[in-house]
């Protein structure tokens, strides 16, 4: 079975030195939603770990561009009691083996100050630099794509550019 591929395209024209706006796509269905992350500091997956650590600012840096497996087989200790997480038994999508980062999740939030490296789905509002309808976008992503893929035993990947 082919993996489910998500593509996150960061958009420098809608980003600032405070946040990174992007768009999330699915391989066959096109555009899914906007995304919000911390500031893109030019990190890439193929950089050595020392370089990543030297550039990274904790809680204020988007993860390195690259391709990562997305899994949903462990409970998030920090977010398991949030209403959006309880629906899925506390299991949120997390990105595997992100160099220099731990605990990178996809979950709802409204501003880059809430993300700490994670990826937030929603509708991006350029005037405020925030997301709206983040929980709705998260439920759509989970219920229509990620949970069905998990039930089929299909691997999920995200490519970030």
C-alpha positions as CSV (number, residue, x, y, z in Angstrom):
1,X,0.0,0.0,0.0
2,X,1.4,3.4,-0.9
3,X,1.8,5.8,1.9
4,X,-0.5,8.8,2.5
5,X,1.6,11.9,1.6
6,X,1.0,15.3,3.0
7,X,2.8,18.3,1.6
8,X,3.4,21.5,3.7
9,X,4.4,24.4,1.5
10,X,5.8,27.2,3.6
11,X,4.9,30.6,2.1
12,X,7.6,33.3,2.7
13,X,5.3,36.0,1.3
14,X,2.8,35.5,4.1
15,X,5.4,34.8,6.8
16,X,7.3,37.2,9.2
17,X,10.2,37.0,11.6
18,X,7.6,35.9,14.2
19,X,5.8,33.1,12.4
20,X,5.7,30.9,9.3
21,X,2.5,30.6,7.3
22,X,2.0,27.7,5.0
23,X,-0.5,25.5,3.1
24,X,-1.1,21.8,3.6
25,X,-1.9,19.6,0.6
26,X,-2.8,15.9,0.2
27,X,-1.3,14.0,-2.7
28,X,-4.5,13.3,-4.6
29,X,-7.0,15.8,-3.2
30,X,-5.1,19.1,-3.3
31,X,-5.4,21.8,-0.7
32,X,-6.5,20.8,2.8
33,X,-5.9,23.9,5.0
34,X,-3.5,26.6,5.9
35,X,-0.8,26.1,8.6
36,X,1.1,28.1,11.1
37,X,4.5,27.4,12.6
38,X,7.2,29.2,14.4
39,X,9.8,31.2,12.5
40,X,11.6,29.4,9.6
41,X,15.3,29.9,10.3
42,X,16.4,28.0,7.2
43,X,17.0,24.6,8.8
44,X,17.0,21.5,6.6
45,X,16.8,17.8,7.5
46,X,20.2,17.1,6.0
47,X,22.1,19.7,8.2
48,X,24.3,18.2,10.9
49,X,22.8,18.3,14.4
50,X,25.4,20.8,15.7
51,X,24.4,23.3,13.0
52,X,20.7,22.8,13.8
53,X,21.3,23.3,17.5
54,X,23.4,26.4,16.9
55,X,20.6,28.1,14.8
56,X,17.6,26.8,16.6
57,X,15.9,29.1,19.2
58,X,13.9,26.9,21.6
59,X,10.2,27.4,21.2
60,X,10.6,29.9,18.4
61,X,11.9,27.9,15.5
62,X,10.1,25.9,12.8
63,X,11.3,22.4,12.3
64,X,13.8,21.7,9.5
65,X,12.5,21.3,6.0
66,X,12.4,17.6,5.0
67,X,10.3,14.5,4.9
68,X,9.0,12.9,8.1
69,X,6.9,10.0,9.1
70,X,3.7,11.0,10.9
71,X,2.5,8.5,13.5
72,X,-0.4,8.4,16.0
73,X,0.5,5.6,18.3
74,X,1.4,7.4,21.5
75,X,-0.4,9.7,23.9
76,X,0.8,13.3,24.2
77,X,1.5,13.8,27.9
78,X,1.2,17.6,27.6
79,X,-2.0,17.8,25.5
80,X,-3.9,14.5,26.3
81,X,-6.5,16.3,28.4
82,X,-7.4,18.9,25.8
83,X,-10.9,18.4,24.3
84,X,-9.5,18.0,20.8
85,X,-7.1,15.3,22.0
86,X,-9.6,13.4,24.2
87,X,-11.6,12.6,21.1
88,X,-8.6,10.5,19.9
89,X,-7.6,9.0,23.3
90,X,-4.9,11.6,23.6
91,X,-3.0,10.3,20.6
92,X,-2.1,13.2,18.3
93,X,-0.1,13.1,15.1
94,X,3.6,13.4,15.8
95,X,6.5,13.7,13.4
96,X,9.2,11.1,13.8
97,X,13.0,11.7,14.0
98,X,13.0,15.5,13.5
99,X,16.7,16.4,14.0
100,X,17.2,18.7,17.0
101,X,13.5,18.6,18.0
102,X,11.4,16.4,20.3
103,X,7.7,16.1,20.6
104,X,6.7,17.8,17.3
105,X,2.9,17.4,16.9
106,X,0.2,18.6,14.6
107,X,-2.6,20.1,16.8
108,X,-4.9,23.1,17.0
109,X,-3.7,26.5,18.1
110,X,-4.3,30.1,17.2
111,X,-0.9,31.8,17.3
112,X,2.8,31.0,16.8
113,X,3.4,31.7,20.5
114,X,1.4,28.6,21.3
115,X,3.2,26.1,19.0
116,X,6.8,25.5,20.2
117,X,7.8,23.9,16.9
118,X,4.5,22.2,16.2
119,X,2.3,22.6,13.2
120,X,-1.1,24.1,13.5
121,X,-3.9,23.6,10.9
122,X,-6.6,26.2,10.3
123,X,-7.5,29.2,8.2
124,X,-4.6,31.8,8.3
125,X,-5.5,35.4,8.8
126,X,-2.7,37.6,7.3
127,X,-3.9,40.7,9.1
128,X,-3.4,39.2,12.5
129,X,-0.8,36.5,11.8
130,X,-3.1,34.0,13.5
131,X,-5.2,30.9,12.7
132,X,-9.0,30.7,13.0
133,X,-11.0,27.5,12.8
134,X,-8.0,25.5,13.9
135,X,-9.9,22.9,15.8
136,X,-12.3,22.4,12.9
137,X,-9.4,22.0,10.5
138,X,-7.7,19.6,12.9
139,X,-10.8,17.4,13.1
140,X,-11.1,17.3,9.3
141,X,-7.5,16.3,9.0
142,X,-7.8,13.6,11.6
143,X,-11.3,12.2,10.7
144,X,-11.0,12.4,6.9
145,X,-7.4,11.4,6.4
146,X,-5.2,10.4,9.3
147,X,-7.5,8.1,11.3
148,X,-8.7,6.3,8.1
149,X,-5.0,5.8,7.1
150,X,-4.2,4.5,10.5
151,X,-7.1,2.0,10.4
152,X,-5.9,0.8,6.9
153,X,-2.4,0.3,8.3
154,X,-1.2,2.9,5.8
155,X,2.0,4.9,6.6
156,X,1.7,8.7,6.6
157,X,4.5,11.1,5.7
158,X,4.7,14.9,5.5
159,X,7.1,16.7,3.2
160,X,7.9,20.2,4.3
161,X,9.4,22.7,1.8
